[in-house]
Amino acid sequence: MTTLELQRHNYRAVGPVGAAGHRVLLHVPTTSVFELDPAADAVLGLLEEKSRVSREDVQTRFDGAYSPGEVVDSLADLMALGIVAGGRKDYAIIARPIERTPLNTLVLTLTTGCNLGCSYCYREDLTTPRAAQVIERETAMRGIDLLLREAVDHPRVNIVFFGGEPLTRFATLRELVAYANERAAAVGKGVDFSLTTNATLLTNEIIDFFVAQRFGISVSMDGDEINHNRHRITVGGKGTYRQVAHNVKKLLAAGIGRPVGTRVTLASGNTDVLRLYRHLHDELGIAEVGFAPVTAGKDSPLGLDGDEMRTVLDAMKVLGREYTAAAKLGLRHGLSNMTAMMQDLWSGTRKTLPCGAGVGLLAVGTGGGLSLCHRFTGTDSGYFGDVETGVDRAALSAFLQQAQELHPACRECRARSICAGGCYHEAYVHDGNPLSPTFAHCDFVREWLDFGVECFGEIIIANPGFFTARALTNTPAETSVLTGTVADTYH
């Protein structure tokens, strides 16, 4: 045996987890997760201790402890994964030309107007409803037609209504739903609708419509009255919590048919994640609660500093452990951040792009221009076609090609297959360039991934049926087993 070197950039081992007390290993290039058996864990431990080992090192450490066959098989499996090699082992990240995007989701920006004046809104073109730019009905219809033409390989399409506050244009929204249903049926497709709303304008009539059309609803809400009213205020400066909470209760009581979720924006001073979750999920009854730091420029006082991010992550881990305990019993937990992580690990997500923006999803601005996603409508970042002339494939393909070129620092990161460089809009806000990597919270992203791998290992060892019986929407790849003794792979 020649000298072997440990390839730390190709794996992450966490634990021990489960009743047997074994470590679990994330294979970074494929996002596969393995439970290490004792021999494989011992061999990996020797390599972690020395970084480079010879035949003599292996013989000295394991003679009499494990059989030669167990040691050889473990080394062979680690070498097959590129975790051990005779020299530097990199998996090439090849930027693939994307000449056609399999579009299946379209965001329709109904208006730039909003009846609130939230202190942290990222929209550059936000106005009051009276001064708003609104999408013309015909422009929106052309967008729906574009979606149905582009989604040739998809039996169902998704239409997301956005704003401003989209419910300020409810009459238009209702007309567009009728048009989309008619046109989708004519071409043999199904259509799903969803909406993000501040919930201040919900009425019984609107709720009944959402129930009838099986809308997916996400409510923007920041927790209890004190925290919500800190930033989510009317144009006149009044808090909106009581109105929102009242309307959310009505929405939940109506039995809309799909889980109602909420996205909590965490700005400086609003980091009590446990309190926010308990209120929104346990007291109000919202099914899915997700947390995200505010999108803020480098000098903004709203952004979370390192200490606040530490507070947030520690609280997220408390909820994550609750999620894990519930999943081991086959029960649901409402922390959507954990559900997203479990989906990625179960499905073996291997991203070369950070999200579906520009690939499965495009957004239509009020003027009909096509943007990467809803966050870019109304910005000066440029368009990728419009609803009249169609998708500018050359420009979009060039952007996606460049987006796949990871920053050198990202290529060493164990979260690279999950993160792929981070949110385009976060980069745009920070640096004015959607392709500029954002490094502000990389350590926290990696720590959250490590935590997720550990929780995933606990769940799948204790209750593998959770991932097939519960509402994890991604379809996992077929289960396979390594030929050696490292472990069974879970996807």
N, C-alpha and C positions, 0 to 999 in steps of 0.2 A: 504493500500500500504506500503510495506517495503521500507527501504531506498534504493534509486537507485544511481548508480555511473556512471559517464560519461566515456566511453571507447575511449579516444582520439586517440589511435593507430588504431582504426578501421574506421576513417572517416577524411575527410577534407572538410570544408565548406568555400566557397569563394563568393565574390560578395559584394553588390547586383548587379544583372545583369538584362538586359532586361527592357522593358518599365514598367513592374509592379514593378521592383526594388526588386525582391526576390533573396535570396541567392541560390546557387546551391551546392549540396553536393556530394562528391565522396565517395562511399562506398569502402574502400580500399580492403577488401578481394575479392570482385567480380569485381572491376573496373566499377561498375554501377554508373551512374550519375543521380541525382534527382534534380528537382526544388522544393524547400521548400515552402509550402503554409504559410500564416501568422501565423497560430496557431502552426504548427510544428516548424517554425523558432523561435517563442517566447519560446516554450518549450525547444528547444535546447539552446537558449540563456540563459535561467535560469540555465540550467545544466552547461554551459560553465562558468557562473559567479560563481557558487558554487561548481562544480565538484560532489557533492553528495547532493541529495534532499530528503526530506520526504514528506508525504501527506500534512502536514501543510504548507510546503514551496510552494507547488503547489497551494493549496487552497488560500493562502494569495496573491500570485502573479496574479492568473487568475480568481478569483471570480468576476463575472460581466464582464470580458473582453472577455472571450470565453465560449461557452457552455461546460458543463461537458463532453458531447459526443465528442466534438472536441479535448479537452485535452486528454481524455482517448484514443481516436483513435491515436492521435499523439504519445503518449507514447508507445502504443502497437506497432506501426510501427517502432519506434526507437529501441524498445526492440527486435523486430523480426530481425532487421539488426545487432544486437549486438553492437549498438552504446550506448545503455543504458542497464545496467544489475545490478543484485543484488550484484555482486562481479566481480572480474577480468574475462573478456570474451576474450578468444583467439580462433582463428580459426586454427586448426592444419594444419601445412604444412607437408604433408606426402610425403616422398621421394618414388616415385613409381618405381618399377623395369621397365627398358626399355630394353626388350629382343630383340625387332626387331625395327629398325629405318625405318620409311617410307620415304626412300631417294627419292627425286625427282629433286635435283639439284646437279650437279657436276662441280667443278672448275678444269679446266685443266691448269696447269702451263706449258706453252710452252717453257719457257726459263728463266734462271736466269740473262740473259743479258739485259742491257738497254743502250740506246744511250744517256741518261741523267745522270747527277751526282747530283741529288737533295740532298740538305744538310740534309734533315730530313728523308730520306727513312728508313723504318723499317725493310726491308729485310736484314737478316744476311748473305745471300749467294749471294747478288747482285754483278754482274761483268759487264765488258764491253761486247758487243755482241761477240767480237772475242774470249774472254776467257770463254764464257758462257757454262753452262751445259744445254743441250736441251733435250726435251722429244722425245724419239724415236716414230715414227709413229705407230708402232705396240703396244707400251706401251699405247699410248693415245687411240688407238682403243679398247684395253682390258678395259680401263677405261669406255668407252662409253658402251661396252657390259655389264659391271658390273652395270652401272646406269640403263640400260633397264631391267636387271634381278631383281634388287632391287625394282624398281618402279612399282611393280605389281598392286598396287591399284590406280595408277595415269594415266589418259588418256594422259597427256602431261608431258614431262620432260624438264629441263632447263640445258643448257650447257654454262658455262661461261669461256671465254678464258682470261688468265691472264699471267703476267710475273713477273719480268722484264717488258720489253715492248713487248707485244705479236705481234705487227706488224713487228717486226724484223724477225718473222717466219710466214709471211703471206702465203707463199706457203703451208706450213704444215697445217695451219689453214683452208685453202680452201679445202684441201683433207679431213680433218676431218669433215668438214661440210657435204660434199658429203657422207661420210661414215655414219655419224649419221642420215642423212635424209633417206638413204637406209635402215639401220637397224631398225630405228623407224617405218618406213612404213611396214616393214616385220612383225613386232609384233603388228601392229595396234595402234601405239601411234603417237602423234604429238610431235614435238621438237621445242623449242625456243632457240635462241642464243643471247648471250650478250657479251660485251667486255668492259674492262676498258683500256683506252689508254691515252698516253700523247699527241696524235694528231700530233706529229711532222712528222710522216711518212705517213700521209694520202695522197693518190693520187686519181685521178679520177677513176682509175680502182678499187681501194679498195672501194671507196664510192659506185660505181655502184654495187659492189658485196654485200655490206651491205644493200643497198636498195632492191635488189632482194631477199635477205634472211631475210628481216625484222629484222635486228639486233637491239637489244637495246644497245645504246652506252652511256657510261659515260666517260666524259673527265676530266682528272685531270688538273685543272687550278686554279690559285690562285688570279685571279682578273685582275686589269689593269697592264700596262707594268711595273710600278715601283714595285708593290707588287709581281707580278708573277716572275719577274726576280731576286728577292731577293734570292730565294731558288731553283727555277726550271731552272737549267742551264745545258748546255752540259757538257760532260766529260772534255772538254777544258776550261770550265768556262764562256761560252758565254750565254747571255740571250736567251730565246726561245719564248718570248711572241709574237712577230710579226709573226713568222711562225705558231704558234699554232692558233692565232686569224684568220689568213688568211685561214687555213685549216678548222677551225670550221665554218666559214662563208660558205665555199663550201659545207660542210656537211649539214648545215641547208638548204641551197638553193636547195639541191638535194631532199628534202622531203622524209626523210628516212622512214616515216610511223609510227614511235614510238617516243615519246618525247625524245629529247637529254637532258641529265642531266650532271651536273658537281658537283664534290665534292671539296670544298675549304678546304685546310688544314691551320688551323690558328696556326701559330708559333709566338713566341715572336716578337713583333714589327709589326705584321700584324694582327691588330684587328679592322680595320675600316670596320665593317661588312656592314654598309649601303652603303658605297662607292663601296665595292666589289660587292654587290648584284646589285646595279644600273647599274654597268658596264656590268656584265655578263648577266643579265636578260634583262634589258631595252635597252642597247646599242648593245650588240652582239646578243641578241635574244634567248639565251639558255632557254629552257622551265622550267627546274627544277634545282634549286641551293640549295645545302646543305652545311652546315658548320660543321666542327669537329675539336676540338683541336688536335694538333700534338701528336702522341704517343711518349712520351719521358721519359727517365729514371729520377730517383729522382734528380740527379745532372746535368741534361742536361740544357744548357742555352737556348734551343729552347722552353721549356715548358712554358705555360702561368701561370703567378703568379695570386694571388687573385685579384689584382687590374685590371689586364688585363681580367680576366674572368668576372669581374663586368662590364667592358666596353662592352665585347662581349654580355653578357646576356641582358643588357639594350638596345643594338641595335637590338638584336633578338626580343625583345618585341615590338619595333617600327614596325618591319616587320610583326610580329605576329598580331598586331592591323590592319595593312593594309590587311592582309590575312582575318581577321575576317570581316572587312567592305566589302571586295569583296565577301566573301562567303554569307553574308546576302543578297546580291543582286544576288546571283546565278552565280558569276563570279569566275574564277580560279585565284590563285596567285601562284607564282613559288617557295615559300619557302618550300622545301621538308621536313625540320625539323618539320614544322607545320602539313603538310600532314600526316607524320608518327604519330604524337601525336593524330590527329583527328581520324585516323584509329584505333589506340589502344582504344580510348575512345568509339568510335561508336561500335566497335566489342566486347567491354568488355574483352579486353585482360587480362588474368590472368596467368602470367608467373611463372613457377617454375624453368625455365632455362632462361638465359639472351637472348639467340638467338637460331636460328635453327642449329647452328654448331654441327655436330655429330648426329643430328636427321634428319632433312630434307636435309641437305647439308654436303658433304665431299669434300675435295680438293685432287687432285692428284699432287704430286711433280714430278719433272723431272725424278726421278728414279722409279716412279710407286708407292711409298708409299702413304698411305691414312692418311691425317691430318684432324684435326677438321675444319679448314677453310684455305683460301689462305694465311692468315697471318702466319700460322704455318709451311707451307712448307719451307724446308731449315733450320729449327731450330733444336735444340737438344731436343725438348720437347717430342719426341717419336711418333710412328705411331700406327694406328689402323687397321692394315692389309695392303694389297697391291692389285694391280689390278690382279695379278695372283692367289693368294690364297683367295681373297675376304675379306670382312669386318671381323675384329677380334671382334666378338660380345661380348665375355666375357670381354675384356679390355674396349671396348666402353661403355658397360652397367655399368661396375664398375665406370668409370669416370662420367657418367651422373647421376648415383645414388648419388655419392658424391657431385656433383655440385648442387643437389637439397637441400642440407643441408645448409640453410641460416645461415650466421653469426648472433649471438644474437642481434647485433646492427641493422641488417637489418630487423629483425622481428618486431621492433618497428617503422620502417620507413613507411611513407605513400606512398612512391614510390615503395614499394617492389614488387607489382604485375606488375609493368611496367619495373623495372630495374632488379630484381632478382639477384642482386649481381654485375652486371656490366660485361664488356667485358673480356673474357678469356685472350685475347692477351694483353690488357692493364695491367692486373694483372701479366702476365708473364714478361712483360718488367719492371714493377716496382719491383717485388719481386722474379722473377724466378719461380713462381708457378701460373699456370693458374687458380687455384681454390682459390687463395688468394683474398679476397675482396679489392677493391680500394676505399678509402674514400676521395681522394683528392678533388673531386668536388661534394660531396653529397649534400651540401647545395644548390648548383646551380641546380642540378637535381630536387630537391624538389621544388624549386622556379619556375622552368620551368613547372613542372607538375601543380602547383597551377595556373599558368597563363593559361596553356592549358585548364584546367577545366573551368575556367571563360570564355574563348573564346568559348569553346564548348557549354556552356550554352547559350551564346548570339546567336550563330549561330542557334542552334536547336530551340530556342524559336522564332526567327525571320523568319527562313527559313528551316524547317525540311527537305524539299525536297532536300536540298544540298547534304545530305549524301546518298541519293539513286540515284540522277541524275548525280552526278559528279563522277570523276574517283578515288573514294576511293576503293581500290581493295579488301579489306577484306569484307566478307559478314556478315552483322550484324545478331545477334540472333533476334528471334521474339520479337516484342515490347510487353511488359506486363505492367500491371497497378497494383500497390499495392492496397490492399483492404481498406487501411485506408486513411488518409488525408495527409500523408507526401508529396507525389508527384506522378507524373507519372514517371516511369523509362523509359529511352530512349533506352534501349537495354536489 
